[in-house]
Amino acid sequence: MPYRPMFRSIRGLFSKDISVDLGTANTLIYVRDQGIALREPSLVAVSHRQNNRRAIIAAGLEARRMLGRTPGNIDIIRPLRHGVIDDFGMTEGMLAYFIRKVHAGSIVPPSPRALFCVSCQSTGVEKIAIRKSARKAGARDIKLIEEPVAAALGANLPLNEAVGTMIVDIGGGTTEIAVLSLGGLAHATSMPIAGDSFDDAIVSHVRKTRGVLIGSATAEKIKHYLGLTGAEQGSIPEMQVLGLNLAKDIPASFTLDSREVCKALRDPLSRIVRSIRGVLSKTSPELIADVGERGVVLIGGSALLQGIDRWLSDQLSLPVIVAQDPLSCVARGGGKAWELLEREENYGFAFVR
């Protein structure tokens, strides 16, 4: 109906331009002239009602606090899987919740201009799904930018120069690997091996070697506390872990050190290394020389894993640098893309769709 676009435009006067990094594990929203305004888990708490109807009762941090503590009629779900929308209704509800949250205090329902960061290998169908969910969540004038490009902007790398830059973005559900030059992707790939795979590998390792079951939240704590420092010389950090003894069905406490974490993560990390080498094998010698000189830039939540930069550097025989605040690089880069578009810089239009 004709009045709806007009109403959205009026609501837009009370809204802020936003950049959204819609990830499998976390969603970040950058608000222009404000910075990162939201950094929350991509989770929703859903209540099951009569006639099989579902209602979102919480999202983000509020939903995470309910994990493992919900009654039978409430589920905690992730609406995205491996960087792709898995549940349209829940994604729409989660986005609407987050958009309202960054516009707290607004006198009218917000309808912001929104730029979404998408996988470098997103299909046309997946891009349509993101636009549809964003529009139903209240956004207007929706634009898309590829994640590696946004990451390069957020890390203040020379995107518009004839210089090769390599980005490795290890998120929650996917890893994006790309070589960029002159404002675009020279070669890129995406794979469903990332932070969640690391957690699963730790859970599996503990079950096989200790006969103890731990949850993904415990595995994540182990991952961040111990990291890959066991691959280095010197003291070996360790921590006490509590789980369920599968043979006796009783709680079990044991000590885990970082050497075991290294063993547990060897397979998923090796698969990421093979993909990085695969991208490099298709890259021109000139761009590879640039990467060898400037190094591989590591971003995403798993870039915070202790020792991962040194481990990858040893495996690749290349410098590996962790970007500043690697978790927010993509969202910040999307915010910078808005600024480039506003200034009508020519190369800004080349990577925003």
C-alpha positions as CSV (number, residue, x, y, z in Angstrom):
1,M,0.0,0.0,0.0
2,P,1.3,3.5,-0.9
3,Y,1.2,4.9,2.7
4,R,3.7,2.3,4.0
5,P,6.8,3.6,2.2
6,M,5.9,7.1,3.2
7,F,5.4,6.1,6.8
8,R,8.8,4.3,6.8
9,S,10.4,7.5,5.4
10,I,8.9,9.6,8.2
11,R,10.1,7.0,10.8
12,G,13.5,7.2,9.1
13,L,13.8,10.9,10.2
14,F,14.0,9.6,13.8
15,S,16.4,6.7,13.0
16,K,20.1,6.4,12.7
17,D,22.2,4.8,9.9
18,I,23.5,1.4,11.0
19,S,25.9,-1.2,9.9
20,V,25.0,-4.8,10.9
21,D,27.4,-7.7,11.3
22,L,24.9,-10.5,11.5
23,G,26.9,-13.5,12.6
24,T,26.2,-17.1,13.6
25,A,27.5,-16.5,17.1
26,N,27.2,-12.7,17.7
27,T,25.5,-9.7,16.1
28,L,27.2,-6.3,16.2
29,I,25.6,-3.1,15.2
30,Y,27.6,0.1,14.4
31,V,25.6,3.4,14.6
32,R,27.0,6.3,12.6
33,D,28.6,9.0,14.7
34,Q,28.3,6.8,17.8
35,G,30.3,3.6,17.2
36,I,29.5,0.0,18.2
37,A,26.2,0.3,19.9
38,L,25.3,-3.4,20.3
39,R,27.4,-6.5,20.7
40,E,25.2,-9.5,21.7
41,P,24.9,-13.2,21.0
42,S,22.7,-14.2,18.0
43,L,20.2,-16.0,20.2
44,V,16.5,-15.9,20.8
45,A,14.4,-17.3,23.6
46,V,11.2,-18.7,22.2
47,S,8.0,-19.6,24.1
48,H,5.8,-22.3,22.6
49,R,2.1,-21.4,22.8
50,Q,-1.2,-23.0,21.8
51,N,-1.8,-23.8,18.1
52,N,2.0,-24.3,17.6
53,R,2.6,-20.5,17.7
54,R,6.0,-19.3,18.8
55,A,6.7,-16.0,20.5
56,I,10.1,-14.4,21.1
57,I,10.4,-13.5,24.8
58,A,14.1,-12.5,24.8
59,A,17.1,-12.1,22.5
60,G,20.8,-11.5,22.8
61,L,22.3,-11.3,26.2
62,E,18.9,-11.9,27.9
63,A,18.5,-15.1,26.0
64,R,22.0,-16.3,26.8
65,R,21.4,-15.9,30.5
66,M,18.5,-18.4,30.1
67,L,20.7,-21.1,28.6
68,G,20.3,-24.4,30.5
69,R,17.7,-22.8,32.8
70,T,14.5,-22.9,30.7
71,P,11.3,-24.9,31.4
72,G,10.0,-27.3,28.7
73,N,7.9,-24.7,26.9
74,I,10.9,-22.3,26.2
75,D,13.7,-23.0,23.7
76,I,16.9,-21.1,23.2
77,I,17.7,-21.1,19.5
78,R,20.2,-19.7,17.0
79,P,18.4,-18.3,14.0
80,L,21.5,-18.5,11.8
81,R,23.7,-21.5,10.9
82,H,27.1,-21.2,9.3
83,G,26.4,-17.5,8.5
84,V,23.1,-18.3,6.7
85,I,19.6,-17.6,7.9
86,D,18.1,-20.8,9.2
87,D,14.8,-19.4,10.6
88,F,13.4,-16.4,8.9
89,G,10.8,-15.5,11.5
90,M,13.3,-15.7,14.4
91,T,15.9,-13.7,12.5
92,E,13.3,-11.0,11.8
93,G,12.3,-10.9,15.4
94,M,15.9,-10.8,16.7
95,L,16.8,-8.0,14.3
96,A,13.7,-6.0,15.2
97,Y,14.7,-6.4,18.9
98,F,18.2,-5.3,18.3
99,I,17.2,-2.3,16.1
100,R,14.8,-1.1,18.8
101,K,17.6,-1.5,21.4
102,V,20.0,0.8,19.6
103,H,17.2,3.3,19.1
104,A,16.2,3.3,22.8
105,G,14.3,6.5,23.6
106,S,13.1,7.1,20.1
107,I,9.5,8.5,20.1
108,V,8.5,6.5,17.0
109,P,9.3,3.0,15.9
110,P,12.7,3.1,14.1
111,S,13.3,2.5,10.4
112,P,17.0,3.0,9.8
113,R,19.0,2.8,6.7
114,A,20.9,-0.4,7.1
115,L,24.0,-1.9,5.6
116,F,24.5,-5.6,6.2
117,C,27.8,-7.4,5.9
118,V,27.4,-10.7,4.1
119,S,29.6,-13.7,3.3
120,C,31.9,-13.4,0.2
121,Q,30.1,-16.5,-1.1
122,S,26.5,-15.6,-0.3
123,T,24.1,-16.8,-3.0
124,G,21.5,-14.5,-4.6
125,V,18.8,-16.4,-2.6
126,E,20.7,-15.8,0.7
127,K,21.0,-12.1,-0.1
128,I,17.3,-11.8,-0.8
129,A,16.6,-13.6,2.5
130,I,18.7,-11.0,4.4
131,R,17.0,-8.1,2.7
132,K,13.6,-9.6,3.4
133,S,14.3,-10.2,7.1
134,A,15.8,-6.8,7.5
135,R,12.9,-5.0,5.8
136,K,10.3,-6.9,8.0
137,A,12.4,-6.0,11.0
138,G,11.8,-2.3,10.2
139,A,14.9,-1.4,8.2
140,R,14.8,0.6,5.0
141,D,17.2,1.4,2.1
142,I,19.0,-1.9,2.8
143,K,22.5,-2.3,1.3
144,L,25.0,-5.2,1.3
145,I,28.7,-5.4,1.6
146,E,31.0,-8.5,1.5
147,E,32.5,-9.3,4.9
148,P,36.2,-9.3,3.9
149,V,35.8,-5.9,2.3
150,A,34.1,-4.5,5.4
151,A,36.8,-6.1,7.5
152,A,39.5,-4.4,5.5
153,L,37.8,-1.0,5.9
154,G,37.4,-1.6,9.6
155,A,41.0,-2.6,10.0
156,N,42.1,0.6,8.1
157,L,43.8,-1.4,5.4
158,P,44.6,0.2,2.0
159,L,41.6,-1.2,0.2
160,N,41.6,1.2,-2.8
161,E,45.3,0.8,-3.6
162,A,47.0,-1.6,-5.9
163,V,48.4,-3.5,-3.0
164,G,47.5,-7.1,-2.0
165,T,45.9,-7.6,1.4
166,M,44.9,-10.9,2.9
167,I,42.0,-11.2,5.4
168,V,41.2,-14.3,7.5
169,D,37.9,-13.8,9.4
170,I,37.3,-16.7,11.8
171,G,33.8,-16.1,13.2
172,G,31.5,-18.3,15.1
173,G,30.0,-20.4,12.2
174,T,32.2,-19.6,9.2
175,T,35.7,-18.5,8.2
176,E,36.1,-16.0,5.4
177,I,39.4,-16.0,3.6
178,A,40.2,-13.4,1.0
179,V,42.9,-11.5,-0.9
180,L,41.8,-8.0,-1.8
181,S,43.2,-5.3,-4.1
182,L,41.9,-2.2,-5.7
183,G,38.7,-2.2,-3.8
184,G,37.6,-5.7,-4.6
185,L,38.2,-9.4,-4.0
186,A,41.0,-11.0,-6.0
187,H,40.3,-14.4,-4.6
188,A,38.1,-15.5,-1.7
189,T,36.4,-18.5,-0.1
190,S,34.2,-19.3,2.8
191,M,34.1,-22.4,4.9
192,P,31.8,-23.7,7.7
193,I,34.7,-24.3,10.1
194,A,35.2,-21.6,12.8
195,G,34.7,-20.9,16.5
196,D,31.8,-23.3,16.9
197,S,33.9,-26.1,15.4
198,F,36.6,-25.4,17.9
199,D,34.1,-25.8,20.8
200,D,32.8,-29.0,19.3
201,A,36.3,-30.4,18.9
202,I,37.1,-29.6,22.6
203,V,33.8,-31.3,23.7
204,S,34.7,-34.4,21.6
205,H,38.3,-34.5,22.9
206,V,37.3,-34.4,26.6
207,R,34.6,-37.1,26.0
208,K,37.1,-39.4,24.2
209,T,40.1,-38.9,26.6
210,R,38.3,-38.4,29.9
211,G,35.0,-40.1,29.5
212,V,33.4,-36.8,30.7
213,L,30.7,-34.7,29.0
214,I,31.0,-31.0,29.0
215,G,28.7,-28.4,27.4
216,S,29.6,-25.9,24.6
217,A,29.7,-23.0,27.1
218,T,32.3,-24.8,29.2
219,A,34.3,-25.7,26.0
220,E,34.2,-22.0,25.0
221,K,35.7,-21.0,28.4
222,I,38.4,-23.6,28.0
223,K,39.2,-22.3,24.5
224,H,39.5,-18.7,25.6
225,Y,41.4,-19.4,28.9
226,L,43.9,-21.9,27.6
227,G,44.1,-21.1,23.9
228,L,47.0,-22.5,21.8
229,T,49.8,-21.5,24.2
230,G,50.6,-25.2,24.8
231,A,52.3,-25.2,21.4
232,E,54.9,-22.8,22.7
233,Q,57.9,-23.3,25.0
234,G,57.6,-22.4,28.6
235,S,55.0,-22.9,31.3
236,I,51.8,-24.8,30.3
237,P,48.6,-23.1,31.6
238,E,45.9,-25.3,33.0
239,M,42.5,-25.1,34.5
240,Q,40.0,-27.1,36.5
241,V,37.0,-28.3,34.6
242,L,33.7,-29.8,35.9
243,G,31.6,-32.1,33.8
244,L,29.5,-35.3,33.9
245,N,31.2,-38.7,34.2
246,L,29.5,-40.7,31.6
247,A,30.3,-44.1,33.1
248,K,29.0,-43.2,36.6
249,D,26.5,-40.4,35.9
250,I,28.0,-38.2,38.6
251,P,29.8,-34.9,38.4
252,A,33.5,-35.1,37.7
253,S,36.3,-32.6,38.2
254,F,39.6,-32.8,36.3
255,T,42.5,-30.6,35.2
256,L,43.0,-29.7,31.5
257,D,46.0,-28.0,30.1
258,S,46.6,-26.1,26.9
259,R,48.6,-29.0,25.2
260,E,45.3,-30.9,25.1
261,V,43.5,-27.9,23.6
262,C,46.1,-27.8,20.9
263,K,45.5,-31.5,20.2
264,A,41.7,-31.0,20.1
265,L,41.9,-28.0,17.7
266,R,44.5,-29.5,15.4
267,D,42.0,-30.8,12.9
268,P,39.7,-27.7,12.4
269,L,42.7,-25.4,12.4
270,S,44.5,-27.6,9.8
271,R,41.4,-27.4,7.6
272,I,41.5,-23.6,7.8
273,V,45.2,-23.6,6.9
274,R,44.5,-25.8,3.9
275,S,41.9,-23.3,2.7
276,I,44.2,-20.3,3.2
277,R,46.8,-22.1,1.1
278,G,44.2,-22.9,-1.5
279,V,43.4,-19.2,-1.9
280,L,47.1,-18.3,-2.1
281,S,47.6,-20.9,-4.8
282,K,45.1,-19.0,-7.0
283,T,46.7,-15.6,-6.3
284,S,49.1,-13.8,-8.6
285,P,52.8,-13.7,-7.5
286,E,52.6,-9.9,-7.2
287,L,49.8,-10.1,-4.7
288,I,51.4,-13.0,-2.8
289,A,54.6,-10.8,-2.5
290,D,52.4,-8.1,-1.0
291,V,50.9,-10.5,1.5
292,G,54.3,-11.8,2.4
293,E,55.5,-8.3,3.1
294,R,52.4,-7.0,4.9
295,G,51.2,-10.2,6.5
296,V,47.9,-12.0,6.9
297,V,45.4,-9.9,8.9
298,L,43.3,-12.0,11.4
299,I,39.9,-10.8,12.5
300,G,36.7,-12.3,14.0
301,G,36.0,-13.6,17.5
302,S,38.5,-16.5,17.2
303,A,41.3,-14.1,16.5
304,L,41.2,-13.5,20.3
305,L,42.3,-17.1,20.9
306,Q,45.7,-17.0,22.6
307,G,48.5,-18.0,20.4
308,I,46.5,-18.5,17.2
309,D,48.5,-15.8,15.3
310,R,51.8,-17.5,16.1
311,W,50.4,-21.0,15.3
312,L,49.1,-19.8,11.9
313,S,52.3,-17.9,11.2
314,D,54.3,-21.1,11.8
315,Q,52.0,-23.2,9.6
316,L,51.9,-20.6,6.7
317,S,55.5,-19.3,6.9
318,L,53.9,-15.8,6.7
319,P,53.5,-13.0,9.2
320,V,50.1,-13.1,10.9
321,I,48.7,-9.9,12.6
322,V,45.7,-9.7,14.8
323,A,43.6,-6.6,13.9
324,Q,42.7,-4.1,16.6
325,D,39.5,-5.1,18.2
326,P,39.1,-8.0,15.7
327,L,35.5,-8.8,16.8
328,S,34.1,-5.5,15.7
329,C,36.2,-4.9,12.5
330,V,33.4,-6.0,10.1
331,A,30.7,-3.8,11.8
332,R,33.1,-0.8,12.0
333,G,34.0,-1.3,8.3
334,G,30.3,-1.2,7.4
335,G,30.0,2.1,9.2
336,K,33.0,3.5,7.3
337,A,31.3,2.4,4.0
338,W,28.4,4.6,4.9
339,E,30.8,7.5,5.3
340,L,32.4,6.8,1.9
341,L,29.0,6.7,0.2
342,E,28.0,10.0,1.8
343,R,31.2,11.6,0.6
344,E,30.5,10.0,-2.8
345,E,34.0,8.6,-3.1
346,N,34.1,6.6,-6.3
347,Y,35.4,3.4,-5.0
348,G,32.8,3.4,-2.3
349,F,30.1,2.5,-4.8
350,A,32.1,-0.5,-6.2
351,F,31.7,-2.7,-3.1
352,V,28.3,-1.7,-1.7
353,R,25.3,-3.3,-3.3
